[in-house]
């Protein structure tokens, strides 16, 4: 009876500690969690396509498959793992045979102290498997239907879980829990000092090192062109536009560690509707390499846009454009937008333009708010409008800006008196569910 009481008291203490950790974590993270959840409720851009959630779920076999980067059996394991739906970096979640065996010892002989980690392993492991069960690269079916997992029920009950894209990353908590269990299991095997314990510990350590030995270890040197390092010496706080931007390149963030200047666009795990490449004419087309809802500007108008964004340099990186179509379209658009901008640096890889401030302001319109992603058809483009989304006119003082717009199959024209402040086009914002096209022209009385 005394032993059972001590175990019960120990369990109560453990759960109190866990509860305290959760409370402290939620308090610390609440400044980030609350606005994130509020934004996820208002707009859909944070929610990935459901197909990504399915494909980036963990495969049950992946937990038990030996390391695919191992010099002895890695090639064979990689051929098996290549059938998994997740990418290479997402599917490598092997727990290791030795840690699993040691964790089994802790589970069988560890008592109450091991139970919390056993439950954590099972709970996070089940979550990592995603909405349906994958085994060996195939969806497990029962009665012809995919076998649902608990994550599917949680996904439907708590809609904010939809912002999670790679649910297989719950496997990180599985690995941490198994690591603690493995340590407990090894501790149970070597409780008594002596030669036997030294042999068991040495054997376990040796097998662990053998199992987790990717040789040769893959390495790549940082590839930062010298121009970015020299740019760090230039005074002032101005922006850089790296081309191409039709999909996010993480290398641009590496280059930023060298030059330290703001970027017009950078790598994010989600589409960022507040990014200038989603909101401003010219930048939109560089992003999509096709049309967009805002008319393509001429070079003087783009110079005004660049001045408003404090954009000083545009860098074309040919190493980032391996495809001929992508390279030709990027060069075509950039040459049209950058007419008159001098080339200040060029080598086999980079061509750098310096944008000079415009001699006079030119009008344009831009998107404000979390507009939907660009959708394209055979002869149309559109962006869906959120409740807070507006179209904003930027006009010079003393001039009238005429904006022609088309949305929901309707056409219209709006006049805006030029002021020093940008003007929201409320007629467009109130009538449109989605925007198809907007052009502008300016007349001045002076």
C-alpha positions, 0 to 999 in steps of 0.5 A, a space after each residue: 500500500 505504501 509503495 502504491 501511495 508513493 507512486 501515486 504521489 509521484 504521478 501527481 507531482 509529474 502532472 503538476 509540473 507538466 501543467 505548470 510548464 503548459 501555463 508558463 509556455 502559453 503565457 510566454 507565447 500568447 503575444 504571438 499565438 493570439 494574433 496568429 489565431 485571429 489572423 487565421 480566422 479572418 483570412 485564408 492565406 495561412 491555410 495550406 492546401 489540404 493536399 499538402 497536409 496529406 502528403 507531408 504527414 509522417 509514414 508509419 514505416 518511417 519511424 522504424 526504417 533505419 537511417 537512409 543516409 547511412 554508408 552501409 544500408 542507406 542506399 537500400 533504405 533510400 529506395 524504400 523511403 522514396 515511395 513515401 509521400 513527404 519530401 526527403 527532408 520531411 520523411 527522415 524521422 527514423 527513431 533508430 532501432 537501438 533507442 526503440 529497444 532501450 525505450 522498450 526497456 523503460 516502458 516495461 521496467 521504468 514505472 511511473 516516471 516513464 509513463 508520461 514519456 510513453 504517452 507523449 511518444 504515442 500522442 505525438 506519434 499519432 498526430 504526426 501520422 496526419 489525417 489518414 494512415 500512410 504505410 510504405 508510401 500508400 494510404 491504408 484503406 479499410 473497406 475501400 476508404 482511407 483509414 482516418 486518424 485522430 488528427 482528422 477529428 481534431 482538424 474538424 473540431 479545431 479549424 485553426 489546426 488547418 494552418 499546420 502544413 507539415 504535420 509530420 514535424 510532430 515527430 520532433 516531440 516523438 524523438 525527444 520522448 524516445 530519447 528520454 525513454 532510451 536514457 531511462 532504459 539504459 539506466 535500468 540496465 546499468 544500475 549496479 556499478 561493475 564491469 558488466 555495466 561498463 560493457 553494456 553502456 559501451 556496447 549501447 553507445 557504440 551501436 548508437 554511434 554506428 546507427 547514427 553515422 551518416 558518412 561522409 557527412 553532407 556539407 555545402 559551403 555558404 555561397 554569397 557573391 562578393 557584391 553583397 559583402 561589399 554592399 554592407 559597407 554602403 551607408 543608408 537604409 534602403 531595400 533590395 529586390 532579388 530576381 527572380 521572385 516567381 517563387 521564394 528562394 531561401 538563398 536571398 535570406 543568406 545573402 541578407 546576412 552579408 549585406 544587412 539591407 531590407 528585402 522587397 521579397 524573401 522566403 516564407 513558409 506561406 504566401 505573404 499577401 502583405 508583401 510588395 510583390 503581391 500588392 504593387 504593379 510591376 512587382 506583381 508581374 515579376 512574381 507571376 511572370 504573367 499578367 495580374 489584376 493591376 496593369 503593368 506600369 511603364 518605367 517612369 511609373 515603376 521608378 515612382 513605385 521604387 522610390 516609395 518603397 525605398 528600393 535602390 538596387 535590383 539584382 538579377 541572379 542568373 544562377 537562380 534561373 536555370 529554366 529558359 522560359 523563366 529566365 527569358 520572361 524575367 529578363 523581358 519584364 525587368 528590362 521593360 521596368 528598368 529602362 534608364 536605370 544604370 548597370 552598376 555591377 555585372 559578372 558571369 552571375 549577377 547584373 545589378 541595376 541602381 534605381 535613381 529617384 524619379 524626376 517627377 511623380 507618376 500615379 499608380 494604384 496598389 492593393 491593400 489588405 490580404 487579397 487572395 492569391 492570383 488565379 488565372 484562366 485562359 483569358 482572365 486573371 483575378 484576385 478574391 477580395 477579403 472584407 478589409 481589402 481595398 484598392 488604393 490610389 497614389 496620385 500627385 498633388 493637384 492632379 486627378 487620377 481616373 481609375 478604370 476597374 473591372 470586377 465580378 463581370 462589372 466595369 466602372 471608372 472612379 475619379 480621385 483628386 490628387 492629394 498628398 495622401 493615398 486614397 482608398 477607392 471605396 466604390 471598388 472595395 464595396 462592390 467587388 467580391 473579386 478584382 479582375 483588372 485595374 488601370 489608371 491615367 492622370 490629368 493635371 490642371 497645372 
